[in-house]
């Protein structure tokens, strides 16, 4: 879930959303019920994205709009952005343990689609933001660990030895070599594993709700009827 977006970021999000919406993947199930839910995580994610696209299309159609990749006039583009992302103050907000605050609108078609798919867009937004940022929280927790600080100091000395100008940006290959040779990579991986286990324990309630809402959404997705094919000559471009 993205942070509060700038105008440029919103245009990027819009382009990405339209690319998804213009896809021809459909959600259908020849064997409705739990057995039709794919076991692989990647296939589950694709199923949920396809269902979300269907619901976004439905929402836009109710507003007399349609998402296509065709060029649009500025006014049309603004209208589509407002319909997709919502307008006015951001009603959804979660402040993470890292101090970052993630916000979103609750009145756009993307929000409406998630409300329809997950059953409660407010609960889904909150737990998805937390779960998506568990690794970032774990990384923030080990940043000041003495072992990490020592490894980082060794890495700094490796990429910028004393007596040599310190580069504004180390060469990527040199930085990677120093990360391996100074033990920074190994130290970060070890600390992250420990901290991530702790963070997951701290957020066990959010994780349980996340799994519950996601599982229910998967069942909704596999039970969707096949979409009606577009009439000849009206295929979205």
Buried (B, 14 or more C-beta within 10 A) or exposed (E): BEEEBEEEEBEEBBEEBBEBBBEEEBBBBEEEEEEBBEEEEEEBEBBBBBBBBBBBBBBBEEEEBEBBEEEBEEEEEEBBBBBBBBEEEBBBBBEBBEEBEBBBBBBBBBBBBBBBBBBBBBBBBBBBBBBEBBEBBBBBBBEEBEEBEBBBEBBBEBBBEEEEEEEEEBEEEEBEBBBEEBBBBEBBEBBBEEBBEBBBEBBEEBBEBBEBBBEBBBBBBBBBEEBEEEEEEEEBE
